[in-house]
């Protein structure tokens, strides 16, 4: 399982690095790519927790389960907001609307279809396959604790939030640092979360 998590983490790290080096992806373009994965992961967190509770026949107050899940979702939303603030500090003249439209309408040479519109279903499909192969097929849902699943997710989100705060501080103190350094920081944090804090990815 750890080996599979490492392979998945490497695969997810290669895409933004390749985009940065060969396709002129900017920092916000890469963040949007990660935002889609972040939202999809949150959705599947709800699905996994409900699957665990249903199979293990756990009974407790309704508010307990969804209170913890909603707090996780709040942390995910906070991560997205903080990432926007950090991007404003790193790239002061950025226009988020224009960048978002460019992301949706982006086309690769030889593939004349706006990839932003097909990226969401691809990310959902990837998370669905991961859910089936590493969560259902392996029977993880039969033994894993739903509380540990949520706590693992929180740890990952707290690390992402700390990374966002560090990026803001670094950008204020050292405004001349090129944006690719921040991209490497983002990819590095995401890689660490995927490779070593992957209970929520099961």
C-alpha positions as CSV (number, residue, x, y, z in Angstrom):
1,X,0.0,0.0,0.0
2,X,2.8,2.4,0.9
3,X,4.5,1.7,-2.4
4,X,1.2,2.4,-4.3
5,X,0.9,5.7,-2.4
6,X,4.4,6.7,-3.3
7,X,3.8,5.9,-7.0
8,X,0.6,7.9,-7.0
9,X,2.4,10.8,-5.3
10,X,5.2,10.8,-7.9
11,X,2.6,10.7,-10.7
12,X,0.8,13.7,-9.2
13,X,4.0,15.6,-8.8
14,X,5.2,15.0,-12.3
15,X,2.2,16.7,-13.9
16,X,2.7,20.3,-12.5
17,X,6.5,20.0,-12.8
18,X,6.1,19.1,-16.5
19,X,3.6,21.9,-16.9
20,X,6.0,24.4,-15.3
21,X,9.0,23.3,-17.4
22,X,7.5,22.6,-20.8
23,X,4.0,24.2,-21.0
24,X,4.6,27.5,-19.3
25,X,2.1,26.9,-16.5
26,X,2.0,29.6,-13.9
27,X,1.6,29.3,-10.2
28,X,-2.2,29.9,-10.2
29,X,-2.7,27.5,-13.1
30,X,-1.0,24.8,-11.0
31,X,-3.0,25.8,-7.9
32,X,-6.2,25.4,-9.8
33,X,-5.2,21.9,-10.8
34,X,-4.6,21.1,-7.1
35,X,-7.9,22.8,-6.1
36,X,-9.9,20.4,-8.2
37,X,-8.1,17.4,-6.6
38,X,-8.6,19.0,-3.2
39,X,-12.4,19.3,-3.7
40,X,-12.7,15.8,-5.1
41,X,-10.8,14.4,-2.2
42,X,-13.1,16.1,0.2
43,X,-16.1,14.6,-1.5
44,X,-14.7,11.2,-1.4
45,X,-13.8,11.6,2.3
46,X,-17.6,11.9,2.9
47,X,-18.2,8.8,0.8
48,X,-15.5,6.8,2.6
49,X,-16.6,7.8,6.1
50,X,-20.2,6.9,5.3
51,X,-19.1,3.5,3.9
52,X,-17.1,2.7,7.0
53,X,-20.0,3.6,9.3
54,X,-22.5,1.7,7.2
55,X,-20.4,-1.5,7.1
56,X,-19.2,-1.4,10.7
57,X,-22.7,-0.5,11.9
58,X,-21.5,2.3,14.1
59,X,-24.2,4.2,15.9
60,X,-23.7,7.7,17.3
61,X,-25.2,11.2,17.1
62,X,-25.7,12.4,13.6
63,X,-24.0,15.7,14.4
64,X,-20.8,14.0,15.6
65,X,-20.0,12.5,12.2
66,X,-21.0,15.5,10.1
67,X,-19.6,18.0,12.6
68,X,-16.1,16.5,12.1
69,X,-16.5,16.3,8.3
70,X,-17.7,19.9,8.1
71,X,-14.7,21.0,10.0
72,X,-12.5,19.2,7.5
73,X,-14.3,20.9,4.7
74,X,-13.8,24.2,6.4
75,X,-10.1,23.6,6.6
76,X,-10.1,22.7,2.9
77,X,-11.9,26.0,2.0
78,X,-9.5,27.9,4.2
79,X,-6.6,26.3,2.3
80,X,-8.1,27.5,-1.0
81,X,-8.6,31.1,0.4
82,X,-5.1,31.2,1.9
83,X,-3.7,30.0,-1.4
84,X,-5.4,32.9,-3.2
85,X,-4.0,35.4,-0.6
86,X,-0.5,33.9,-1.0
87,X,-0.8,34.2,-4.8
88,X,-1.7,37.8,-4.5
89,X,1.4,38.5,-2.5
90,X,3.6,36.4,-4.8
91,X,2.1,37.8,-8.0
92,X,0.7,41.2,-7.1
93,X,-0.9,42.1,-10.5
94,X,-2.6,38.7,-11.0
95,X,-6.1,38.7,-12.3
96,X,-7.8,35.6,-11.0
97,X,-10.7,35.8,-13.4
98,X,-8.5,35.9,-16.5
99,X,-6.3,33.1,-15.1
100,X,-9.3,31.0,-14.4
101,X,-10.6,31.5,-18.0
102,X,-7.2,30.7,-19.4
103,X,-7.2,27.5,-17.3
104,X,-10.5,26.4,-18.7
105,X,-9.7,27.2,-22.3
106,X,-6.1,25.9,-22.2
107,X,-5.3,23.7,-25.2
108,X,-2.2,21.5,-25.8
109,X,-0.7,21.4,-29.3
110,X,-2.1,18.5,-31.2
111,X,-5.1,18.2,-28.9
112,X,-7.5,21.1,-29.8
113,X,-10.0,20.6,-27.0
114,X,-10.0,23.0,-24.0
115,X,-8.6,20.7,-21.3
116,X,-10.0,22.7,-18.4
117,X,-13.4,21.3,-19.2
118,X,-12.3,17.7,-19.2
119,X,-9.9,17.9,-16.3
120,X,-12.7,17.8,-13.7
121,X,-14.2,14.5,-14.9
122,X,-10.7,13.0,-15.2
123,X,-9.9,14.0,-11.6
124,X,-13.2,12.5,-10.4
125,X,-12.5,9.4,-12.4
126,X,-9.0,9.1,-10.8
127,X,-10.4,9.5,-7.3
128,X,-13.2,7.0,-8.1
129,X,-10.7,4.4,-9.3
130,X,-8.5,5.0,-6.3
131,X,-11.6,4.6,-4.0
132,X,-12.5,1.3,-5.7
133,X,-8.9,-0.2,-5.8
134,X,-7.4,1.0,-2.5
135,X,-10.5,1.4,-0.3
136,X,-13.1,-1.1,-1.4
137,X,-11.2,-3.9,-3.1
138,X,-8.6,-4.2,-0.4
139,X,-11.3,-4.1,2.3
140,X,-9.8,-1.2,4.1
141,X,-13.2,0.1,5.0
142,X,-13.8,-3.0,7.1
143,X,-11.1,-2.2,9.6
144,X,-10.1,1.4,9.4
145,X,-11.4,3.9,11.9
146,X,-13.6,6.7,10.4
147,X,-12.2,9.1,13.1
148,X,-8.6,8.3,12.1
149,X,-9.5,8.8,8.5
150,X,-10.8,12.3,9.3
151,X,-7.9,13.1,11.6
152,X,-5.4,12.1,8.8
153,X,-7.2,14.5,6.5
154,X,-7.0,17.3,9.0
155,X,-3.3,16.8,9.4
156,X,-2.8,17.0,5.7
157,X,-4.9,20.2,5.5
158,X,-3.0,21.8,8.5
159,X,0.3,21.1,6.7
160,X,-1.1,22.8,3.5
161,X,-2.2,25.8,5.6
162,X,1.2,26.1,7.2
163,X,2.7,26.0,3.7
164,X,0.4,28.8,2.7
165,X,1.4,30.9,5.7
166,X,5.1,30.3,5.0
167,X,4.7,31.3,1.4
168,X,3.1,34.6,2.4
169,X,5.9,35.3,4.9
170,X,8.7,34.4,2.5
171,X,7.1,36.5,-0.3
172,X,6.9,39.6,2.1
173,X,10.5,39.2,3.3
174,X,12.0,38.2,0.0
175,X,9.9,39.7,-2.8
176,X,12.5,38.9,-5.5
177,X,12.2,35.1,-5.2
178,X,11.0,33.8,-8.6
179,X,7.6,32.1,-8.7
180,X,9.0,28.7,-9.7
181,X,10.4,28.4,-6.2
182,X,6.9,28.6,-4.8
183,X,5.7,26.1,-7.3
184,X,8.4,23.7,-6.2
185,X,7.3,24.4,-2.6
186,X,3.7,23.7,-3.4
187,X,4.5,20.5,-5.3
188,X,6.9,19.4,-2.4
189,X,4.2,19.8,0.2
190,X,1.6,18.0,-1.9
191,X,4.0,15.2,-2.5
192,X,4.7,14.8,1.2
193,X,1.0,14.7,2.0
194,X,0.2,12.2,-0.7
195,X,3.2,9.9,0.1
196,X,3.2,10.0,3.9
197,X,-0.2,11.3,5.1
198,X,-2.3,9.1,2.8
199,X,-4.8,7.5,5.2
200,X,-7.4,9.9,3.7
201,X,-6.4,8.7,0.2
202,X,-7.1,5.1,1.0
